[in-house]
Amino acid sequence: MSSDFGFWKRSTGGPEEVFDGLAEGDTRGLSVSPDVLRFREELLAKWPDVEDVLEPSRFDLEEEPDDAGKYVLLTLSVRHLDYLPEILDMAKKSGLVGFSGVAGEPI
């Protein structure tokens, strides 16, 4: 079982719409922000094991390098859910918004 969470800085659509778009690989409504890039780097520095559950993946970034500054999508397994309170705190401190796919509501 896993839970999906998406984070970004600014978007032209609502949180659920943006989240659904990310699931389809659509990032058109998202703006690049250094805050998203920093958040991504902090996640990987603190928990290197999330690299396998983080999008965009490094392979995705070879095709679309700007996506690293647009969004972070995490598919957290049960063992990663312990990280969630701190992840949410990090996102808040970075000024990011997002959506919880499992709860079906904005973060």
C-alpha positions in Angstrom: 0.0 0.0 0.0 1.3 3.5 -0.8 0.1 7.1 -0.6 0.7 9.8 -3.1 1.5 13.4 -2.2 2.3 16.3 -4.6 4.0 19.6 -3.8 4.5 22.8 -5.9 4.9 26.5 -5.4 2.5 28.1 -7.9 -0.1 26.8 -10.3 -2.8 28.1 -12.6 -5.3 25.3 -11.5 -6.7 24.1 -8.3 -4.8 21.6 -6.1 -6.8 18.5 -7.2 -6.6 19.5 -10.9 -2.8 20.0 -10.7 -2.3 16.7 -8.8 -4.4 14.8 -11.4 -2.3 16.4 -14.1 0.9 15.4 -12.5 -0.3 11.8 -12.4 -0.6 12.1 -16.2 2.7 13.9 -16.6 1.1 17.3 -17.3 3.1 20.1 -15.7 1.8 23.0 -17.9 0.1 24.8 -15.1 3.1 24.9 -12.8 5.7 27.6 -12.4 9.4 26.9 -11.8 10.5 27.9 -8.3 13.8 27.6 -6.5 11.8 26.7 -3.4 10.6 23.5 -5.0 14.2 22.7 -6.0 15.5 23.3 -2.5 12.7 21.1 -1.1 13.6 18.3 -3.4 17.3 18.6 -2.5 16.4 18.6 1.3 14.3 15.5 0.9 17.1 13.6 -0.8 19.7 14.8 1.6 17.7 13.8 4.6 16.2 10.6 3.2 18.2 9.3 0.3 15.9 6.2 0.1 13.0 8.4 -1.2 14.8 8.8 -4.5 13.0 5.6 -5.7 9.6 7.0 -4.8 10.2 10.6 -6.0 9.1 12.3 -9.2 10.3 13.7 -11.4 12.9 11.0 -11.4 16.5 11.8 -12.5 15.6 10.0 -15.8 12.6 12.3 -16.3 14.8 15.3 -15.6 17.1 14.3 -18.5 14.2 15.2 -20.8 12.6 18.0 -18.8 15.3 19.5 -16.5 13.0 22.5 -15.5 10.6 20.0 -13.8 12.9 19.8 -10.8 11.8 23.3 -9.9 8.1 22.7 -10.7 7.0 19.9 -8.5 7.7 17.0 -6.2 5.5 13.9 -6.3 6.1 11.3 -3.7 4.6 7.8 -3.6 5.2 6.9 0.0 5.1 3.2 1.1 4.0 2.3 4.6 7.6 2.3 5.7 8.1 5.9 4.4 4.9 7.3 6.1 6.9 7.9 9.2 8.6 10.7 7.3 5.3 12.4 6.4 5.0 14.9 9.4 8.5 16.2 8.7 8.0 16.3 5.0 4.8 18.4 5.5 6.7 20.7 7.8 9.5 21.1 5.3 7.0 21.8 2.5 5.3 24.4 4.7 8.6 26.1 5.5 9.3 26.2 1.8 6.0 27.9 1.1 4.8 25.0 -1.0 1.2 23.9 -1.5 0.1 20.4 -2.5 -2.4 17.7 -2.5 -2.8 14.3 -0.8 -4.0 11.7 -3.2 -5.0 9.3 -0.4 -7.0 11.9 1.5 -8.3 13.6 -1.6 -7.6 17.0 -0.2 -5.2 19.9 -0.4 -2.1 19.9 1.9 
